[in-house]
Each structure stands twice: as structure tokens, then as C-alpha cells.
Amino acid sequence: MEIQQQLVNDPVCEQAIISILLTTENLYADAAEIISHEMFYNPKCEVVFKSIAQIYSHGDSPNLINVGKWLAENEPKAGIDTMALMDITSTFYTSVNLRDHCHRLRELWQRRLLWQVGQKLVGVGLSETCPVDEAKHDAVETIADIDKHDSSNILSAATVLDNLCDIVENNRLGKHRKGITTGFRLLDSKGGLQRSDLVVVAAEFSQGKTSLAIDLCVKAANNGHPCVFYSTEMTNDQLMARIMAGQCGVSSRVILQEPLDSKQKEMFDLAAQITRPLPVYFDDTATISIERIIVSIRRMVIKHHIEIAFIDYLQVLQTNENGWRQNEEQFFGSVARKLKNLAKELNICIVLLSQLSRDKNTTEPTLSRLRGSGQIAEAADMVLLIYRPEMYDKGYSGDNHKVRPEGTALVRLAKGRNVGTGEFICGYDAPTTHFYELDHIPTTDEPYNSQIDNDRPF
């Protein structure tokens, strides 16, 4: 006969917590900082704790009478009346030990949760019905949920106000928010790229989304911010060739496909010495699905302490979740929200590349043209739009109508939560696909009439 082993739990601990909360006022908030209803093993204790939470949220006292009345009206099937509650409180428990009891309850719940994860992973080894990627993703997300109940993130108004006062004082002294430097004056004057933010870089095809992301990545790494770069279309070698092109001035196409002459080799070797120690990481195996990328980002934060993750690009991402591809807009919106939540949870910056839908009436980029979903812009803290009019044999419009389009690009900060909007003209070197800050913006009074550069970013 097989013996069913009971998962770890402590009935006395659970009863003590409920008893203290029912007999001592104003202690629910202390308990709620540490535990939640799903951490109870005894289903009746779980229901009682939920009732206490509901009564407290309405500003009433969660005493025996009020809880008994609430249960009778809202959970009659639970079979818990006032007499049953009196039995729970018949043993005296000192409120001094409430937090200790709550920490024990939380630890036992964590153990049971880890056991559940283990059982699911055991099943993966016994059957092929569950995809491996999905199993890994579920395991990592379930374990991550444990930390979401951590009370260390609960701050008082006084503490948050102190932090805000520090920001105000730093601004007065000219010490702006410490963000991740981009190398572009306008963006850096607004604090650069901030941890916990989702940044979307968007443009039409072949405008240089990947190139700008690589330039931001290299700049961040040069300033000591570890980065990870995920590309669904380019191999690690191709990405590194792009990085090296910007560093040594030799086209990535030449680096990958042609023998370097002595001068090119000298420049390449010098750039390699500078690039080799940069804290930039790649994970080719993670780009199969968004779930894999999320798992990889978590691992990179733990192992390499990354502060910024680049994902190239949204419209070619896949998912292991069945049915999402049936609704493209919902899928894109879901991915953007997941990445925003991940950035906030891990306190890192995530840069997501996205395509813009084509508009027959204009080539200039706008937020409304984010391909597939307006939800992307809603989830993003910052949206950068790239426009290179020379790709369309056109010039700039508006205030920039005198700027020479050859070798330049417009980067528009179309959304900046807490920092506002703006735009700037920067340089763009087509052979090396490299964006850079301009000390002087080239202008002309002549109408634009030039040949389009054939060496565009691939």
C-alpha cells in the first residue's frame, strides 16, 4: 500500500496567526506585509484570512463578529460559523510572535511551491507532451513569484518622500538622475536610459534600428553598464561585426566577407583590444521565443549583473503560448507588458526594437505607426523613432528643411514618461552603420538631389 506523504505545513502556526488577527486589532497590516491568503495550507484558515483582508480593506475591524457575519454572507459553503471561529481563538497566542509566525508560514509555502515546480519538472522527464521551453519558462516564473511577496519592497510615504527630496536637491545642484549614458546630448540631458524602463526603438525597414541599438549598447558597456543583446535575425558573429565596424571604421560586410588589407587589419586589431573587455553578452539559443528571452534575461541578471537588455525585434518574436498568433495586436501588447513588468521587477532597462507600418502619405515616423499595436506605446516609458529621408530620396521637413539629409538621421523622442519629448539630428555613417553625435549640423540652401547610398544596413 502506497503511503501519501503530506507536504510540509504547521497547523498550530496557521491557527496562531488567525487567532491573533481575530483577537487583536490593527495587526492585519503587519501580517499582510509578509503573507497572503494562498500561503495557508488549511483551506479554512485561508478563507478566514481572506475575509479578514476584505473587512480590513473596507475600514472595519476584523473581529469575531464581523468575520463570522462576512463568512456567512460570502462563503457559506466553507462551513465556518462564529462558533468555529471561537474554537480557533480558544487557545491564547501572544501577538508579540505574530511576525515570527508569518515568516514561518511564508517559508513553508515556499517549500511547497518549490516541490510543485519539482514535480512538474519530473513530469517533463517522463513525457514529451510538455515543450521543454514552456516547462523552463513556467519553472522560472513560478520561482520568481516567490520573491514578489517580499515585504522589502514596501516603503512608507516618509521613505519615498525622502528619496524624492534627494532628487529635488540633486537637480538643484545640477546632479541629474543617474541613468545609462547614450552618447546623444538630448537624451543624456533627460537622464539617459533609466533602469526599470521599457524603451522602444522604432523605424521602417532598413532605417537603422539595429545599428542604433548596437551604438547604445556599446556606449553603455563602455561606461561600465553590462548589456545583453538578443537578435532574432542576426547571428552573434554578425552582431559583433557591426560592433567592430563602429569601432574600427571598416564595414561589417568587409569584416565578414573580404580579406582585410594591412591598414584595415591594424585598425581591426586595435579595436579588438578595446572591445574585448566590454561587458556585452549574447545568447543565440534564447531568441526562439519570448519565453526563452525572459528566462535568459533573468539568468543574465543573476550571473552577469546586466543592467540593460536589447531585443531585436518585436514583430518576429514567437511565443510558446497557444493561440496568441491568432491575434497579432494582443500578442504584441502582451509582449510589451511582460517586458515592462520584467524591467521593473529586475530594475534593468529593456530596449525593444519595433517596425513601423508603412504610410503611403508620409515617410516620417509617428507613434500611431507602431506596427501591430498601440499597446506597445502605452507600455513603453520611452519611444525613439528613426528617420533617414535620404533613403527615400527626400529632404527633411519643418524646422529641419535646411539640414543636409546625406549622412544624417533624425531621432525623435516621441514619448518620454516623466522626461517629455524632443528630437535631434545626428550623424549616420552608412558603410559602418554607425550613429553618432554631431558637433555641427550640415545645412544647405540647395534642394535635395542625390543618389541614394547603396551600402545600406542589412
Contacts in CASP RR format, 6 or more apart in sequence:
PFRMAT RR
TARGET T0000
AUTHOR 0000-0000-0000
METHOD contacts of the structure
MODEL  1
MEIQQQLVNDPVCEQAIISILLTTENLYADAAEIISHEMFYNPKCEVVFK
SIAQIYSHGDSPNLINVGKWLAENEPKAGIDTMALMDITSTFYTSVNLRD
HCHRLRELWQRRLLWQVGQKLVGVGLSETCPVDEAKHDAVETIADIDKHD
SSNILSAATVLDNLCDIVENNRLGKHRKGITTGFRLLDSKGGLQRSDLVV
VAAEFSQGKTSLAIDLCVKAANNGHPCVFYSTEMTNDQLMARIMAGQCGV
SSRVILQEPLDSKQKEMFDLAAQITRPLPVYFDDTATISIERIIVSIRRM
VIKHHIEIAFIDYLQVLQTNENGWRQNEEQFFGSVARKLKNLAKELNICI
VLLSQLSRDKNTTEPTLSRLRGSGQIAEAADMVLLIYRPEMYDKGYSGDN
HKVRPEGTALVRLAKGRNVGTGEFICGYDAPTTHFYELDHIPTTDEPYNS
QIDNDRPF
7 41 0 8 1.000
7 111 0 8 1.000
7 112 0 8 1.000
7 115 0 8 1.000
8 108 0 8 1.000
8 111 0 8 1.000
8 112 0 8 1.000
9 41 0 8 1.000
9 42 0 8 1.000
9 108 0 8 1.000
9 112 0 8 1.000
10 41 0 8 1.000
10 104 0 8 1.000
10 105 0 8 1.000
10 108 0 8 1.000
11 41 0 8 1.000
11 42 0 8 1.000
13 101 0 8 1.000
13 104 0 8 1.000
13 105 0 8 1.000
13 108 0 8 1.000
14 40 0 8 1.000
14 41 0 8 1.000
14 42 0 8 1.000
14 45 0 8 1.000
14 105 0 8 1.000
15 45 0 8 1.000
15 88 0 8 1.000
15 91 0 8 1.000
15 93 0 8 1.000
16 91 0 8 1.000
16 93 0 8 1.000
16 97 0 8 1.000
16 101 0 8 1.000
17 31 0 8 1.000
17 35 0 8 1.000
17 45 0 8 1.000
17 49 0 8 1.000
17 98 0 8 1.000
17 101 0 8 1.000
17 102 0 8 1.000
17 105 0 8 1.000
18 45 0 8 1.000
18 48 0 8 1.000
18 49 0 8 1.000
18 52 0 8 1.000
18 88 0 8 1.000
18 89 0 8 1.000
19 88 0 8 1.000
19 89 0 8 1.000
19 91 0 8 1.000
19 92 0 8 1.000
19 93 0 8 1.000
20 27 0 8 1.000
20 93 0 8 1.000
20 94 0 8 1.000
20 95 0 8 1.000
20 98 0 8 1.000
20 101 0 8 1.000
21 27 0 8 1.000
21 28 0 8 1.000
21 31 0 8 1.000
21 49 0 8 1.000
21 52 0 8 1.000
21 62 0 8 1.000
21 98 0 8 1.000
22 48 0 8 1.000
22 52 0 8 1.000
22 62 0 8 1.000
22 63 0 8 1.000
22 64 0 8 1.000
22 67 0 8 1.000
22 85 0 8 1.000
22 88 0 8 1.000
22 89 0 8 1.000
23 63 0 8 1.000
23 64 0 8 1.000
23 89 0 8 1.000
24 95 0 8 1.000
25 61 0 8 1.000
25 63 0 8 1.000
27 95 0 8 1.000
27 98 0 8 1.000
28 52 0 8 1.000
28 53 0 8 1.000
28 56 0 8 1.000
28 62 0 8 1.000
29 56 0 8 1.000
30 98 0 8 1.000
30 99 0 8 1.000
30 102 0 8 1.000
31 98 0 8 1.000
31 99 0 8 1.000
31 102 0 8 1.000
32 53 0 8 1.000
33 151 0 8 1.000
33 154 0 8 1.000
34 99 0 8 1.000
34 102 0 8 1.000
34 103 0 8 1.000
34 106 0 8 1.000
34 149 0 8 1.000
34 151 0 8 1.000
35 49 0 8 1.000
35 102 0 8 1.000
35 105 0 8 1.000
35 106 0 8 1.000
35 109 0 8 1.000
35 149 0 8 1.000
36 149 0 8 1.000
37 46 0 8 1.000
37 49 0 8 1.000
37 50 0 8 1.000
37 53 0 8 1.000
38 46 0 8 1.000
38 109 0 8 1.000
39 105 0 8 1.000
39 106 0 8 1.000
39 108 0 8 1.000
39 109 0 8 1.000
39 149 0 8 1.000
40 46 0 8 1.000
40 49 0 8 1.000
40 105 0 8 1.000
41 108 0 8 1.000
41 109 0 8 1.000
41 112 0 8 1.000
43 78 0 8 1.000
44 78 0 8 1.000
44 80 0 8 1.000
44 84 0 8 1.000
47 71 0 8 1.000
47 75 0 8 1.000
47 78 0 8 1.000
47 80 0 8 1.000
48 67 0 8 1.000
48 71 0 8 1.000
48 80 0 8 1.000
48 85 0 8 1.000
48 88 0 8 1.000
51 62 0 8 1.000
51 67 0 8 1.000
51 68 0 8 1.000
51 70 0 8 1.000
51 71 0 8 1.000
51 74 0 8 1.000
51 75 0 8 1.000
52 62 0 8 1.000
52 67 0 8 1.000
54 70 0 8 1.000
54 74 0 8 1.000
55 61 0 8 1.000
55 62 0 8 1.000
55 66 0 8 1.000
55 67 0 8 1.000
55 70 0 8 1.000
56 62 0 8 1.000
60 66 0 8 1.000
64 82 0 8 1.000
64 85 0 8 1.000
64 86 0 8 1.000
64 89 0 8 1.000
65 82 0 8 1.000
67 85 0 8 1.000
68 80 0 8 1.000
68 81 0 8 1.000
68 82 0 8 1.000
68 85 0 8 1.000
71 78 0 8 1.000
71 79 0 8 1.000
71 80 0 8 1.000
71 81 0 8 1.000
72 81 0 8 1.000
93 101 0 8 1.000
106 149 0 8 1.000
110 146 0 8 1.000
113 142 0 8 1.000
113 143 0 8 1.000
113 145 0 8 1.000
113 146 0 8 1.000
114 143 0 8 1.000
116 142 0 8 1.000
117 139 0 8 1.000
117 142 0 8 1.000
117 143 0 8 1.000
118 139 0 8 1.000
120 130 0 8 1.000
120 135 0 8 1.000
120 138 0 8 1.000
120 139 0 8 1.000
121 135 0 8 1.000
121 139 0 8 1.000
123 130 0 8 1.000
124 130 0 8 1.000
124 132 0 8 1.000
124 135 0 8 1.000
131 320 0 8 1.000
133 288 0 8 1.000
133 289 0 8 1.000
133 291 0 8 1.000
133 292 0 8 1.000
133 320 0 8 1.000
134 291 0 8 1.000
134 320 0 8 1.000
136 291 0 8 1.000
136 292 0 8 1.000
136 295 0 8 1.000
137 291 0 8 1.000
137 292 0 8 1.000
137 294 0 8 1.000
137 295 0 8 1.000
137 320 0 8 1.000
140 294 0 8 1.000
140 295 0 8 1.000
140 298 0 8 1.000
141 294 0 8 1.000
144 298 0 8 1.000
144 345 0 8 1.000
148 345 0 8 1.000
167 177 0 8 1.000
170 176 0 8 1.000
170 177 0 8 1.000
176 189 0 8 1.000
176 191 0 8 1.000
177 191 0 8 1.000
177 192 0 8 1.000
177 194 0 8 1.000
178 191 0 8 1.000
179 191 0 8 1.000
179 192 0 8 1.000
179 193 0 8 1.000
179 194 0 8 1.000
179 195 0 8 1.000
180 192 0 8 1.000
180 193 0 8 1.000
180 194 0 8 1.000
180 195 0 8 1.000
180 220 0 8 1.000
180 223 0 8 1.000
180 225 0 8 1.000
180 307 0 8 1.000
180 308 0 8 1.000
180 349 0 8 1.000
181 188 0 8 1.000
181 192 0 8 1.000
181 219 0 8 1.000
181 220 0 8 1.000
181 223 0 8 1.000
182 188 0 8 1.000
182 192 0 8 1.000
182 193 0 8 1.000
182 216 0 8 1.000
182 219 0 8 1.000
182 220 0 8 1.000
183 219 0 8 1.000
183 437 0 8 1.000
184 411 0 8 1.000
184 424 0 8 1.000
184 426 0 8 1.000
184 437 0 8 1.000
185 424 0 8 1.000
185 437 0 8 1.000
186 413 0 8 1.000
186 422 0 8 1.000
186 423 0 8 1.000
186 424 0 8 1.000
187 193 0 8 1.000
187 413 0 8 1.000
190 413 0 8 1.000
190 416 0 8 1.000
190 419 0 8 1.000
190 420 0 8 1.000
191 419 0 8 1.000
193 199 0 8 1.000
193 216 0 8 1.000
193 220 0 8 1.000
193 308 0 8 1.000
193 349 0 8 1.000
193 351 0 8 1.000
193 382 0 8 1.000
194 349 0 8 1.000
194 381 0 8 1.000
195 307 0 8 1.000
195 343 0 8 1.000
195 347 0 8 1.000
195 348 0 8 1.000
195 349 0 8 1.000
196 343 0 8 1.000
196 344 0 8 1.000
196 347 0 8 1.000
196 348 0 8 1.000
196 349 0 8 1.000
197 343 0 8 1.000
197 349 0 8 1.000
197 350 0 8 1.000
197 381 0 8 1.000
197 382 0 8 1.000
197 417 0 8 1.000
198 336 0 8 1.000
198 339 0 8 1.000
198 340 0 8 1.000
198 343 0 8 1.000
198 350 0 8 1.000
198 352 0 8 1.000
198 379 0 8 1.000
198 380 0 8 1.000
198 381 0 8 1.000
198 382 0 8 1.000
199 349 0 8 1.000
199 350 0 8 1.000
199 351 0 8 1.000
199 352 0 8 1.000
199 380 0 8 1.000
199 381 0 8 1.000
199 382 0 8 1.000
199 383 0 8 1.000
199 384 0 8 1.000
200 336 0 8 1.000
200 351 0 8 1.000
200 352 0 8 1.000
200 353 0 8 1.000
200 354 0 8 1.000
200 370 0 8 1.000
200 376 0 8 1.000
200 377 0 8 1.000
200 380 0 8 1.000
200 382 0 8 1.000
200 383 0 8 1.000
200 384 0 8 1.000
201 209 0 8 1.000
201 212 0 8 1.000
201 213 0 8 1.000
201 351 0 8 1.000
201 352 0 8 1.000
201 353 0 8 1.000
201 354 0 8 1.000
201 384 0 8 1.000
201 386 0 8 1.000
202 209 0 8 1.000
202 353 0 8 1.000
202 354 0 8 1.000
202 355 0 8 1.000
202 356 0 8 1.000
202 365 0 8 1.000
202 369 0 8 1.000
202 370 0 8 1.000
202 371 0 8 1.000
202 383 0 8 1.000
202 384 0 8 1.000
202 385 0 8 1.000
202 386 0 8 1.000
203 209 0 8 1.000
203 355 0 8 1.000
203 356 0 8 1.000
203 365 0 8 1.000
203 385 0 8 1.000
203 386 0 8 1.000
203 387 0 8 1.000
204 355 0 8 1.000
204 356 0 8 1.000
204 358 0 8 1.000
204 363 0 8 1.000
204 365 0 8 1.000
205 355 0 8 1.000
206 391 0 8 1.000
206 456 0 8 1.000
206 457 0 8 1.000
207 386 0 8 1.000
207 387 0 8 1.000
207 388 0 8 1.000
207 391 0 8 1.000
207 409 0 8 1.000
208 386 0 8 1.000
208 388 0 8 1.000
208 409 0 8 1.000
208 433 0 8 1.000
208 435 0 8 1.000
208 457 0 8 1.000
209 312 0 8 1.000
209 313 0 8 1.000
209 353 0 8 1.000
209 354 0 8 1.000
209 355 0 8 1.000
209 386 0 8 1.000
210 231 0 8 1.000
210 234 0 8 1.000
210 242 0 8 1.000
210 312 0 8 1.000
210 313 0 8 1.000
210 353 0 8 1.000
210 433 0 8 1.000
210 457 0 8 1.000
211 242 0 8 1.000
211 428 0 8 1.000
211 433 0 8 1.000
211 434 0 8 1.000
211 435 0 8 1.000
211 457 0 8 1.000
212 384 0 8 1.000
212 386 0 8 1.000
212 411 0 8 1.000
212 435 0 8 1.000
213 229 0 8 1.000
213 310 0 8 1.000
213 312 0 8 1.000
213 351 0 8 1.000
213 353 0 8 1.000
214 229 0 8 1.000
214 239 0 8 1.000
214 242 0 8 1.000
214 243 0 8 1.000
214 310 0 8 1.000
214 433 0 8 1.000
215 246 0 8 1.000
215 434 0 8 1.000
215 435 0 8 1.000
215 436 0 8 1.000
216 310 0 8 1.000
216 351 0 8 1.000
217 227 0 8 1.000
217 229 0 8 1.000
217 243 0 8 1.000
217 280 0 8 1.000
217 308 0 8 1.000
217 310 0 8 1.000
218 243 0 8 1.000
218 246 0 8 1.000
218 247 0 8 1.000
218 278 0 8 1.000
218 280 0 8 1.000
220 227 0 8 1.000
220 307 0 8 1.000
220 308 0 8 1.000
221 227 0 8 1.000
221 278 0 8 1.000
221 279 0 8 1.000
221 280 0 8 1.000
222 278 0 8 1.000
224 279 0 8 1.000
225 279 0 8 1.000
225 307 0 8 1.000
225 308 0 8 1.000
226 279 0 8 1.000
226 280 0 8 1.000
226 281 0 8 1.000
226 304 0 8 1.000
226 305 0 8 1.000
226 306 0 8 1.000
226 307 0 8 1.000
226 308 0 8 1.000
227 279 0 8 1.000
227 280 0 8 1.000
227 281 0 8 1.000
227 306 0 8 1.000
227 307 0 8 1.000
227 308 0 8 1.000
227 309 0 8 1.000
227 310 0 8 1.000
228 280 0 8 1.000
228 281 0 8 1.000
228 282 0 8 1.000
228 283 0 8 1.000
228 296 0 8 1.000
228 297 0 8 1.000
228 300 0 8 1.000
228 304 0 8 1.000
228 306 0 8 1.000
228 308 0 8 1.000
228 309 0 8 1.000
228 310 0 8 1.000
229 239 0 8 1.000
229 280 0 8 1.000
229 281 0 8 1.000
229 282 0 8 1.000
229 309 0 8 1.000
229 310 0 8 1.000
229 312 0 8 1.000
230 282 0 8 1.000
230 283 0 8 1.000
230 286 0 8 1.000
230 287 0 8 1.000
230 293 0 8 1.000
230 296 0 8 1.000
230 309 0 8 1.000
230 310 0 8 1.000
230 311 0 8 1.000
230 312 0 8 1.000
231 238 0 8 1.000
231 239 0 8 1.000
231 287 0 8 1.000
231 312 0 8 1.000
232 287 0 8 1.000
232 312 0 8 1.000
232 313 0 8 1.000
232 316 0 8 1.000
232 317 0 8 1.000
233 312 0 8 1.000
233 313 0 8 1.000
233 316 0 8 1.000
234 242 0 8 1.000
234 312 0 8 1.000
235 284 0 8 1.000
236 282 0 8 1.000
236 284 0 8 1.000
237 256 0 8 1.000
238 252 0 8 1.000
238 256 0 8 1.000
239 282 0 8 1.000
240 282 0 8 1.000
241 252 0 8 1.000
241 255 0 8 1.000
241 256 0 8 1.000
242 252 0 8 1.000
242 433 0 8 1.000
243 275 0 8 1.000
243 280 0 8 1.000
244 250 0 8 1.000
244 252 0 8 1.000
244 255 0 8 1.000
244 268 0 8 1.000
244 271 0 8 1.000
244 272 0 8 1.000
244 275 0 8 1.000
245 251 0 8 1.000
245 252 0 8 1.000
245 255 0 8 1.000
245 431 0 8 1.000
245 432 0 8 1.000
245 433 0 8 1.000
245 434 0 8 1.000
246 271 0 8 1.000
246 429 0 8 1.000
246 432 0 8 1.000
246 433 0 8 1.000
246 434 0 8 1.000
247 271 0 8 1.000
247 274 0 8 1.000
247 275 0 8 1.000
248 264 0 8 1.000
248 267 0 8 1.000
248 268 0 8 1.000
248 270 0 8 1.000
248 271 0 8 1.000
249 267 0 8 1.000
249 271 0 8 1.000
249 429 0 8 1.000
249 431 0 8 1.000
249 432 0 8 1.000
249 434 0 8 1.000
250 260 0 8 1.000
250 264 0 8 1.000
250 267 0 8 1.000
250 268 0 8 1.000
250 432 0 8 1.000
251 431 0 8 1.000
251 432 0 8 1.000
251 455 0 8 1.000
252 432 0 8 1.000
252 433 0 8 1.000
253 455 0 8 1.000
253 458 0 8 1.000
254 260 0 8 1.000
254 264 0 8 1.000
255 268 0 8 1.000
260 268 0 8 1.000
279 304 0 8 1.000
279 306 0 8 1.000
281 300 0 8 1.000
281 304 0 8 1.000
281 306 0 8 1.000
283 296 0 8 1.000
283 300 0 8 1.000
285 292 0 8 1.000
285 296 0 8 1.000
286 292 0 8 1.000
286 293 0 8 1.000
286 295 0 8 1.000
286 296 0 8 1.000
287 293 0 8 1.000
288 318 0 8 1.000
289 317 0 8 1.000
289 318 0 8 1.000
289 319 0 8 1.000
289 320 0 8 1.000
290 317 0 8 1.000
290 318 0 8 1.000
290 319 0 8 1.000
290 335 0 8 1.000
290 338 0 8 1.000
291 319 0 8 1.000
291 320 0 8 1.000
291 321 0 8 1.000
293 311 0 8 1.000
293 317 0 8 1.000
294 338 0 8 1.000
294 339 0 8 1.000
294 342 0 8 1.000
297 306 0 8 1.000
297 309 0 8 1.000
297 342 0 8 1.000
297 346 0 8 1.000
297 348 0 8 1.000
297 350 0 8 1.000
298 342 0 8 1.000
298 346 0 8 1.000
300 306 0 8 1.000
300 309 0 8 1.000
301 346 0 8 1.000
301 348 0 8 1.000
306 348 0 8 1.000
307 348 0 8 1.000
307 349 0 8 1.000
308 348 0 8 1.000
308 349 0 8 1.000
308 350 0 8 1.000
308 351 0 8 1.000
309 348 0 8 1.000
309 349 0 8 1.000
309 350 0 8 1.000
309 351 0 8 1.000
310 351 0 8 1.000
310 353 0 8 1.000
311 317 0 8 1.000
311 339 0 8 1.000
311 350 0 8 1.000
311 351 0 8 1.000
311 352 0 8 1.000
311 353 0 8 1.000
312 353 0 8 1.000
313 352 0 8 1.000
313 353 0 8 1.000
313 354 0 8 1.000
313 355 0 8 1.000
314 332 0 8 1.000
314 335 0 8 1.000
314 336 0 8 1.000
314 352 0 8 1.000
314 353 0 8 1.000
314 354 0 8 1.000
314 355 0 8 1.000
314 376 0 8 1.000
315 332 0 8 1.000
315 354 0 8 1.000
315 355 0 8 1.000
315 371 0 8 1.000
315 372 0 8 1.000
317 335 0 8 1.000
318 325 0 8 1.000
319 325 0 8 1.000
319 331 0 8 1.000
319 335 0 8 1.000
324 330 0 8 1.000
324 331 0 8 1.000
324 334 0 8 1.000
325 331 0 8 1.000
328 372 0 8 1.000
328 373 0 8 1.000
329 372 0 8 1.000
329 373 0 8 1.000
329 374 0 8 1.000
329 375 0 8 1.000
330 373 0 8 1.000
332 371 0 8 1.000
332 372 0 8 1.000
332 373 0 8 1.000
332 375 0 8 1.000
332 376 0 8 1.000
333 373 0 8 1.000
333 374 0 8 1.000
333 375 0 8 1.000
333 376 0 8 1.000
333 379 0 8 1.000
336 352 0 8 1.000
336 373 0 8 1.000
336 375 0 8 1.000
336 376 0 8 1.000
336 378 0 8 1.000
336 379 0 8 1.000
336 380 0 8 1.000
337 375 0 8 1.000
337 379 0 8 1.000
339 350 0 8 1.000
339 352 0 8 1.000
339 379 0 8 1.000
340 350 0 8 1.000
340 379 0 8 1.000
340 380 0 8 1.000
340 381 0 8 1.000
342 350 0 8 1.000
343 349 0 8 1.000
343 350 0 8 1.000
352 376 0 8 1.000
352 380 0 8 1.000
354 370 0 8 1.000
354 371 0 8 1.000
354 376 0 8 1.000
355 371 0 8 1.000
356 365 0 8 1.000
356 369 0 8 1.000
356 370 0 8 1.000
356 371 0 8 1.000
356 385 0 8 1.000
357 369 0 8 1.000
357 370 0 8 1.000
357 371 0 8 1.000
357 372 0 8 1.000
359 366 0 8 1.000
359 369 0 8 1.000
363 387 0 8 1.000
363 389 0 8 1.000
363 392 0 8 1.000
363 394 0 8 1.000
364 387 0 8 1.000
364 397 0 8 1.000
365 385 0 8 1.000
365 386 0 8 1.000
365 387 0 8 1.000
365 412 0 8 1.000
365 414 0 8 1.000
366 385 0 8 1.000
366 414 0 8 1.000
367 374 0 8 1.000
367 377 0 8 1.000
367 383 0 8 1.000
367 385 0 8 1.000
367 414 0 8 1.000
367 415 0 8 1.000
368 374 0 8 1.000
370 376 0 8 1.000
370 377 0 8 1.000
370 383 0 8 1.000
377 383 0 8 1.000
377 415 0 8 1.000
380 415 0 8 1.000
380 417 0 8 1.000
381 415 0 8 1.000
381 416 0 8 1.000
381 417 0 8 1.000
381 418 0 8 1.000
382 413 0 8 1.000
382 415 0 8 1.000
382 416 0 8 1.000
382 417 0 8 1.000
382 419 0 8 1.000
383 413 0 8 1.000
383 414 0 8 1.000
383 415 0 8 1.000
383 416 0 8 1.000
384 411 0 8 1.000
384 412 0 8 1.000
384 413 0 8 1.000
384 414 0 8 1.000
385 411 0 8 1.000
385 412 0 8 1.000
385 414 0 8 1.000
386 409 0 8 1.000
386 410 0 8 1.000
386 411 0 8 1.000
386 412 0 8 1.000
387 409 0 8 1.000
387 410 0 8 1.000
387 411 0 8 1.000
387 412 0 8 1.000
388 405 0 8 1.000
388 408 0 8 1.000
388 409 0 8 1.000
388 410 0 8 1.000
388 428 0 8 1.000
389 395 0 8 1.000
389 396 0 8 1.000
389 405 0 8 1.000
389 410 0 8 1.000
389 448 0 8 1.000
390 405 0 8 1.000
390 406 0 8 1.000
390 407 0 8 1.000
390 408 0 8 1.000
390 448 0 8 1.000
390 450 0 8 1.000
390 452 0 8 1.000
390 453 0 8 1.000
391 452 0 8 1.000
391 456 0 8 1.000
393 448 0 8 1.000
393 450 0 8 1.000
393 452 0 8 1.000
394 405 0 8 1.000
394 448 0 8 1.000
395 401 0 8 1.000
395 403 0 8 1.000
395 405 0 8 1.000
395 448 0 8 1.000
396 402 0 8 1.000
396 403 0 8 1.000
396 405 0 8 1.000
396 410 0 8 1.000
396 425 0 8 1.000
400 410 0 8 1.000
400 425 0 8 1.000
402 443 0 8 1.000
402 444 0 8 1.000
402 445 0 8 1.000
403 425 0 8 1.000
403 441 0 8 1.000
403 442 0 8 1.000
403 443 0 8 1.000
404 442 0 8 1.000
404 443 0 8 1.000
404 444 0 8 1.000
404 448 0 8 1.000
405 448 0 8 1.000
405 450 0 8 1.000
406 442 0 8 1.000
406 450 0 8 1.000
406 453 0 8 1.000
407 427 0 8 1.000
407 428 0 8 1.000
407 429 0 8 1.000
407 430 0 8 1.000
407 453 0 8 1.000
408 425 0 8 1.000
408 426 0 8 1.000
408 427 0 8 1.000
408 428 0 8 1.000
408 438 0 8 1.000
408 441 0 8 1.000
408 442 0 8 1.000
409 425 0 8 1.000
409 426 0 8 1.000
409 427 0 8 1.000
409 428 0 8 1.000
409 435 0 8 1.000
410 423 0 8 1.000
410 424 0 8 1.000
410 425 0 8 1.000
410 426 0 8 1.000
411 423 0 8 1.000
411 424 0 8 1.000
411 426 0 8 1.000
411 435 0 8 1.000
412 421 0 8 1.000
412 422 0 8 1.000
412 423 0 8 1.000
413 419 0 8 1.000
413 420 0 8 1.000
413 421 0 8 1.000
413 422 0 8 1.000
413 423 0 8 1.000
414 421 0 8 1.000
415 421 0 8 1.000
425 438 0 8 1.000
425 441 0 8 1.000
426 435 0 8 1.000
426 436 0 8 1.000
426 437 0 8 1.000
426 438 0 8 1.000
427 435 0 8 1.000
427 436 0 8 1.000
427 437 0 8 1.000
427 438 0 8 1.000
428 434 0 8 1.000
428 435 0 8 1.000
428 436 0 8 1.000
429 436 0 8 1.000
430 453 0 8 1.000
430 455 0 8 1.000
430 456 0 8 1.000
430 457 0 8 1.000
431 455 0 8 1.000
433 457 0 8 1.000
END
